[in-house]
Amino acid sequence: MNKCIPKQTLGGGVDGHERGECARMLSDKNIAEMLSAGLGPVTYRLRTELAGEVWHWNPRGSWSDEARQCGYWTSSSSISTPINLSYGYRLPRRGNTIDQANNDGYSRISDGDENSFWKSNPYLDPYFTGESEDAHPQWIVIDLGKVKSVNSIRIQWGMPCARQVRVEYWTGNDPMHLHIERNDDWRVFPRGVIDNSPGGDVTTRLSSSSIPVQFVRVLMNSSSAPTTQPSADVRDRLGFAVREISLGQTNDAGEFEDYVRHHPDRSQTIVYVSSTDPWHRAEDINYKTEQPGLDFVLRSKLANHLPVLVPVGVLYDTPDNAVSEIQYLLARNYSLEGVELGEEPDGQWTSPEDFAALYVATARQLRSLSSQLKLGGPSLQNFDGHLLTWPDKSGNRFWMNRFLRALRAAESPFDFFSFEYYPFDDVCSDAAPQLLEIPHRLRAMLSSLHDDGVPSDIPWLMTEFGYSVFAGRHEVDIEGALFHADTVGTFLTSGGTKAYLYGYEPDYLTDELKCSWGNLMMLQISNADKKLNRLSTYYSARLITNDWMQWVTKTHEVYPVTIEPDNAGVTAYAVRRPDKQWALLAVNKDPNRSAQLSVQFTGASVDTFTGKVDIAQFSRQQYRWQEDGPNGRPLVSNLPSHLQRAASRYYELPPYSVSVLRGHVGR
């Protein structure tokens, strides 16, 4: 049995969007409609952390190099005019080709410009971590796109360079997407160990004969850390820097064939890196995407008079900027649910030890502001089965387990755990088989995290959830309601603490995968007249908050339900409400057939509903989607039906429906 207070447990997320969209989405009228869905708390999502950008949460602040308007930025904690918008800044020392936001940047390692360079995060240097020199080796992975014969590499080092280098190749299919049943690993080339590297431009023969490989890793240790660097900022002198990498084959005549495509765009050879230096310039502001201002969100009705979960940047930011943000919010006397450190580090291929070091550095300074602050994270990306990383020296491949070990070793605060749930990448196929997998997938994910050592005695927050990270019709059709209800029910009966729906803001349709138009949203902004259309998830939220539960600040008891037979395509979740009524949330995931549900409550005795039973239902009778490309909209969009009837042996659940049965229980 789990306990929750719905008004504090079920919330929504507010994120960054394209330029001009925040004001359009979050008008007073739209916020009122959002609140009418019955959700309570808000979590502020940090798109810049996914885009590989530095967040200037306050446009007022200072540069480490004020004269040249560049370096490391710290937003001002001084109270001034309210912050209504904020922006991210692209990183000119970026290493990853791919990012998790707009994905419109590129790596400086394969951009063809020998004057640009990638540089690793200086906060992972022993100067800041206090750890040994080999505690946080940095790496570059080159994906050649297909298997090719390789025997040589050319590294054009920047400053500082690495003194100790290992060049390795992956023995399996894909090192960036791991599977529990495979024990692949990195294997060093026969001549891949380079000691006392001189820096500069270095070409190395890796083997006497070519080896067929697709993925190659350059592992770096022992930074040269020059003291003659022009910058006076120590951060500019720490880590590793690479201008370009070439990888290929040297023939018997000594001629080198480079397989790497060097372009300043997404057509370049894909490169992944362990970390990136948050150094940037005023000119790097990205006006294409905006974050709603912290003051705008926390002062508006959107906050719903409840504490707000706020983020701080970690991967691409500095501890000073994070501390300044929380100082500002505390000075404003905002009520904070907690501070979430970073977002999706696992999805950005950050090692658990590296992220732990950055987390610890930020958390320690935040804790010094107030012992009452709740600090946690790391907002894990969705994963199937097990969250894996490359094995450490002991063979441990479990990301979260190693992250927690590092936090414990550093005696760092970890007051809550957060993760995201987007189970389905395929939004082009039939939804019916996928909907059947929702409870199993989520429970398997939670079980894996328990096995990894995530404490059971701290809050577990599902800080984002939705059908898919990709847009598609299932999210705006009736399937969106079924997914929402089933996910909330599974999470709460599994012991979850808070669930924040992603897609809380009104939005537009998009055809992301070129197979159907949709989006993660509960309210649609119409292309024709800009009015809001209520979508299926809006109604499932209303059904949960108004019919299944009571929208009061009182404790509800949530109980698991056993369905027989277990392959019936029906799931159900029970709650005992403060008004002493029992309510059953039932989801029929069969698109064509009704289900007959017999309900029994087992304890000291076997009981059933007695007297009058209130029944609320949401199905295709209340909601039908009209597909029309970018002009798609609900053809029918009505509130769930309500009726009261005498308790009976069976209750009918329409095809593709969410139902609530509510009443008193007895013999």
N, C-alpha and C positions, 0 to 999 in steps of 0.2 A: 504494500500500500504506500502510495506517495501522497504528499500533502502540498497544496498550492493555494494561493490567493489569485484568482484569475486576473484581477485588475493590475496586479504586479507581475504576473507570469507571462502573459501573452501580449507581445508587442510587435513593433515594426521597425525597419531600418530606413535611414535617410542617407543617400549617397551623393556622390558627385555626378554631374551630367554635362552634356554639351553646352557650349556658351549660350547664355540667355534662357536656358531651360529651367533653372532653379526658380526664378521669379514666376515663370509661367506655370510650373507645376505646383508651387507652394503659395498660391494666392490664398487670401483669407477664406474665400468661398470653397476652394479645393480642400483646404485644411479641415474645414467644417465637415465636408463630405467624408474625408479620410477618417475623422474621429467617429463618425456615425457607424463605422463598421464594428466598433466596440473594442478595438485594441487599446492597450494601455501604455506601457513604457516605450521609449524610443532608444535605439542605438545609432550612433553617428558612425557611418562607414567611411573608410579612408581610401578613396580611389587612387590617390597619388602613390600610396605604398605598393599598389599593384602595377602602376605604370613605370616604376623605377624612377620616381621623381621626388624632389624635396618639397615638403609642404610649408609654404609661408602662411601659416594659419592666421597670422596677423600681417597685413601688408606693411605695417610699420615695424621697424626693427633695425638691426645693424649687421654689417658685413665684417668679417675678420680683416678684410682689406678694404676699408672704406674709400680710400683714395681711388681705387680702380673698380669699385663696386663689384667685387667678386670674393670668392673664398668660401667660408663657412658661415651660414646665416643663423641668426637668432632673432625670432620675432619678439616684439616688445611686450612685456607683461604689464605695462602701465595702462591704467584705465583712460580711455579717450572715447571718441565716437564709436558706437556699436559696430561690430564687424558683421557685415551682411553677406559678403562674398570673400572667397579666398582662392588661391591658385597654386598649382604645382609648378616646379621649375625642372626642365629636362637636365640631365646630367651629361656634360660634355666629355666626361671620362667613363661613359657607359661601356659595359662589357657584354651584356646579353643582347643577342639579336632579337629575341622574343620577349614580350612582356605580357602581363595578364589583364591589361586594360584595353586601350585602343590598338595596341600592337603596331604602332606606326613609327617606331624608332629603329635604331640599328647599332651594332657593335662597332666600337672604334678599333677593334683588333683586326677586322677584315673589311675596312672601309676604303682601302687604297690610298689613304692619306698618311704619309709618314710623319706629319707634323701633329696629328691627333694621337691620342693614346688612351688605353684603359689603365685604370689604377685601382688597386684593391682598397678596401676600407681601412683607414689608419687606426680605427678603434679596435682592430683585431691584432695590432702589434703589441709585443710585450711591454712597450712603454705605457700602454693604457691597461692591458689585462693583468699585468704582473705575473703572467704565466711564462713557462719556458718557451724558447724560440720555436720549437716544433709543435706547440700545442694547437696552433691554428694555421696549418699549411694552406696556402691558397692555390687555386687551380683554374685552368682553362680547358674546356672540352670543345673539340672541333668535330662537327658532324659532316662528313663528306657526302652525305646523301645516299650513297650506296657503297658497297665494298669495292675498294681499289687497292692496288699493290703499292705499298709505301715502304721506303727505306731511308728517307731523309726529312729533316725539318729545318726551317730557317726561322729564328726568333730575332726580331728587331726590338731590343730592349729600350725602354725609356729609363728614367731615373726616379726612384731607385730600382735596381734590378735584383734578381735572385742569385745567390751564390751557390745554392744547392738545387738541382733540377732533376726530376725524373720524368721521362717521356714514356707513356704507357698506352696500351691499346686494350679495348674491351673484348672479352672472350665470347660474349653472347650477342643478343640482338639489339637491345636498346638500353643503355645505362641510365637514361633519364626517365624511364617508365618501367619499374621493377615488378617482379612477380615472385611470390613466396616460394613457388615450387622450383625456381631456378637459382642455382648457386654460382652464377657468373661473377667475375671479378676483373679488376684491372691487372694486366700483366706487363711488366716492364720490357721494353725492347732490349735485345741483346747488348746494344751499346747506348741504352737510354739513360744511364746514370751519369750525370754531369756534375762533377765537383769543382768548386772554385771557378764558377763561370765568370768570365771577365766583363760581361755586359756588352753593349754595342750591338753590332749585327753579327750573329753567330749561326753558321750552317753546320749541322751535325749529321753525320752518317749514322743512322740508328741500327742498321744491321747490314751484313755483307750481302744478303739476298733479300728481296722484297717480301713483305708479309701482307696478306690480304686483310684489310681492316676497313671499318667505316667510322668508328669513334676513336679519337686519340685524346689522351689527357696529358697536359703539362702540369706537373705538381711542383710547387715552389716553396722553398724554405730559406731561411737566413737572408733577410733583406740587407742590401748594401747600405741603406739609410745614409746617404751622403750628407755631409755637413756644409757643403758648398752650394746647396740648392738656393736659387735666388730668393725664394719665399722665406720670410722670417717665422712663419707658422710651422710648428713642429709637425702638424698633421700632414703637411705637404711633403714631408721628407720621410714618411713612414709607409711601409707596405711594399708593393711590387707594381711596376709599370711596364706595359708592353705596347709598342707602336703598331707592329704588324706581325702576323704569323703566316708562314707559307709551309705547306705540307705536301709531299709528293714523292717523286722518284728521281734518283740520280743514275744516269746510265754509265756505261763503261768509259765513255768519252768525257765524263765529268759534267755533262749537261743536266741541269735540274729542271724537271717538269713540275710546275706548281698546280695542284688540284684545287686550291682555294680560290673562290670567286671574290675578288676585292671590289666591293661597291658600297657606296654610302646610302643603302636602302635595303629593303627586305629581300632583294635578289642576291644578296651576299651569301656566302657559305655560312650556315648557322653556327653560332658560337654561344657557349654557355660559360658563365664565370661564377666563382664562389662568392664574391662580394664586389661592391663598387664604392668608390670614394664619393661622398656627398658634396664635394667641391663643385661650385657652379658660379654663374655670372648673372647680373641683372637682366641681360639680354636673353637668357634662357627661359623666361616665363612662357608657360603654355596657356595661351588664351583660348585654345580650342575646348578645354575642359575646365569646369569651375566646381568648387565645393561650396555648398551653402555656408554662410558665416556661422561661427559658433554662437555668437550672440543672437543671430536670427533664429536659430533652432531652439536654443535654451530659453529665450525670452518669449517665444511664440506659444500659442495655444497647442501647438504640436507636442510640446513637452508634457501636456496633460497633467500638470501639477505633480509630476512624478520624477524621481531621480533619473538622470540620463546616463547611459553608458557611453563614454567618450574614448577616442583613440589618441595615441601619440605615435609619431613615426619612429621607427627603429632601424629598419634595414637601410634606408637612404636618408637618414637624418642624424642629428646629433643629440646627445643627452641634454645639452644646454637648451636646445629649442623645445624639447619635451618638457623640461622643468619649467621653463618660462610659460608654456601653455597652461599647465596646471596651476601655477601661481596666479595667472590671470583669472582662471575660472573660480578659484577659491576667493580671490579678492572681490569678484562679482557676487559672491555668496550663492553660486549655483549649487543645486543639489545633484551630486554625482553618485550614480549607482556603482561605478568603478571606473578604472582606467585600463583600457585594453592596449597592451603593448604590441605594436606591429599588426600585420595582417597577412596571412597565408605565406609564411616563410618557407614552408615545405613545398608549396607549389612553385616557388621561385628557386628551387634547387639549393637552398641554403643548408649547410650542414647543421645538425642539432647543436654541436658544440659552438660553432660560430654564432648562431642565433642566441644561444644561452649567454655567451659573453656580452653581446650587445644588449640583451634583455637585462642582465645583471647590472651593467653599468648605468642603465637608465633607471631601473627599479630602485637601486640604492639611493640615488639622488631624489627620486620622487618620494620615497619613504621619509626622507629627512624633512619634507615639507609638512607632513602630517602623518601621525601613526594611525589615523582613522581611514586613510585612503585604502581602498581595495584595489590591489594590483593583480593583473592576470593576463591571460591570453592562451595560446598564441593565434587564435582564430584559424585553426587548421583548415586547409582546403579539403573538399570532399575526397574520399578514397574508398576503394573497394577492398574489404577483407582486412588488409594490414597496411599500415603506413611505413614504408620501407625506405632505407637509404643504403649507401654503400657500406659494407661491413667495416667495423673498426678492427683494431689488432686482436681483439678477443673474439671476433666473428659476429658481434652484435649488429644486426641490421635494422633494429626497430627505432625509428626516428624519435617518437615521443618518449620512449624509455630512456634513451641517451640524453635527451634534452632535460628530463626531470632529474637524472643523476647529476648533470652539470649544475643545475640549480641548487640541489641539496648540498653539493660539495662547496658551493659558494655561499650557502646559507641565505639564499635570496628569497624574498617574499613571493608567494604564489597563492593568491587568495581565491582565485576562481579559474576555471578551465573553460575555454571557448573553442567552438568548432563550427564548420559550415556543412550543410547537407544539400547537395544537388546530384541526385543519384543517376540521372539519365542523360547521356550525351547524345543519344539518337532521338531527335524530335521529329524525324521524317517517317518513322515506322509506326505501326498501330500501337496505340497507348494501352490497350486492354491487357496484354501480357505483362507490360511493365508495371502497371498499377498493382498487380498481384505480388510484386517483389518488394513493395515499399516497407512493410514491417520487418521482413527478414533482413533486408539490406541495412536498415538503420540499427536494428538490434545487433547485427554482426559487427558493425562499426563501433558501437558502444562497448560491446564485449571485448573487442580487440584493444580498445583504449584502457579498459579496466585491467586487462592482462599486461599492458605496457606500464602499469603502475600509476595511472592518474588517480589521485585520492578520491575516495567515495564521500569523504566528509567535507568537501568544499563544493560550492555551487557549480553545476555544469550548465553552461549557457550555449544554446544553439543560436549563434548571433546572426546567421543568415540561413534561410532555407527556401528552396524553390524546386520546381520540377526539373529544371536543367539550367546549366550556365548559358545555354543557347536558346534563342527565341524560336518559338513554334506555336502552332495552333493549339496544341494540347493545353497550353497555359491559359488560354482565354476561353476555351470551350468548357463543357461540363467537367471534363477530366481534371481541370485545375482545382475545382472544389473537392473532388474525391481525394486528390493528392494532399491537399491542405489538411483536411479532416483526419485522414489516416496518419499523416506525419505527426500532427499535434498529439493525437491519441497515443501513438506508439511512444513518442518521446516522454510524455508525462507518465505513462504506466511503466516506463523503464527507469524512472527516478530522476528525469530531467528537471531542472530548476526554472529556466526561462527560455522561451522560444520567440525569436524575432523574425517575422515574415519579411522576406526580401521582395520588393515590388509594392511597397506601401504607397509610394507617390504615384499620382496619375502619370500615364506615359502614352506613347504612340506605338502602333504596330510596326514591326520590322520583319524583313524576310532574310534573316541572317544566314541560313544554310541553303537558301534558294529552293526550299521545298514547301514551305507554308509560312503564312504571316501570323505573328503572335508576339508575345512579350511577357516578361514577369511583371504583372501588374494586376491590381484588383479594381482599378478605375482607369478607363480609357478616355483619352482626350480625342474627341472626334475631329477628323480632318475637315469636315464640312462646316460645322458651326462652333467648334471648340467647346461644346458642352461635354459633360462627363457621362460616360456610360458605365453603369455598374456591371462588373463582370462576375463570373462564377465564384472566384475566391472571396470577393466581397461578401457574398451571401453565406458562404461556409463560415467565414469569420463571425458574422452575425448569429448564425445558428449555434456556434460554439459558445459565444460570449453571452448570448441572450436566452438560449433555450437549454443547452446542455448544462451550463453553469449559471450561477447568479452573479450579476455584475456588482458585487459588494466587496468590501474589504474584510472578508471573513474567510476562514480556512475551509477548503473543500478537500475531501478524501477521494483519491483516484485509485481505482482497483482494476487489475487485469481481468480479461474475460476469455474464457475458453470457448472456441467455436467447434462444434461437431456437425458434420465431418470437417476436418481442417482444410480440405480442398474446395470448399463451397464458394470461394470468391467473396466471402463476407468477413469483415472484421468488426469488432465492437469494443467499446471502452466504457467503463462504468464509473460514475462519480456519485458520492453521497454529499448532498448539498447542505448548507447551513439551515435551510428550511425543513430538513429531515426527509426530503424527498430523494429518491434514487432516480438518476437519469442515465440512459444508455445512448451513447453515440454509436450508430451503426452505419457502415459503409458497404453498399452492394456494388461490387466492381464488375459485375457481368453486364455487358452493354445491351443484352437482348432479353434476359430472363429475370422475372421477379424472384424474390426469395421469401420463403415463409419462415419467420423467426419465432422460435419458442424460447421464452426467457425464464430462467430459474436462478435464484440467489441462494447459494449454498454457504452455510456456516454451521452453527449449532443445529440448525434445521434447514429444510429445503423450502424456500418461500418463493412467491410470485408476486407480480403486481396485483393490487386489490383496488376495488372501487373504480374511480375514473382515472383514465390514463390520457395525458396530453401527448399528442403526436405532432411533431413538426417535420416536414419533409421537403427536400429540395432535389428535383430531378429534371428531366427534359420537359416535363409539363410546365415548369417554372422558368426554364432557361434553354434557349436554342440559339446557336451561333450561326450567323449568316456570313459565309466566306465570300469576300469580294476584294481580294488583293489588299492594297493599303487602305481601302475603304470598308473593310470588314467590320462588322458590328453585331451586337446581340439583336436577333429578330424578336425574341421574347426575353424579357429580363424582369422577373417578379420576385418578391420576397417569398421565402418558404411558406408552404401551406400549413395551416394549423387546424386541428380538430381535436375534440375530446370525445372519447368513447369508453364504454365499459371495458374493464380488463378482460382479456380473453386468452385462449391457449396459444394462438398464433397472431403474429403481426406481419403484414405484407410490406416488403421493401421493394420499391419499383426498380427496374433496371437502371444502372448508372445513377445511384442516388445516395444522398446523405440524409439520415433520419435521426431524430431524437425521440425516444420514448421516456416519459417522465411521470412518476407517480409514487404512491406509497406502497410499501411492501409488507406482506403478511402471508399467513397460511390460507 
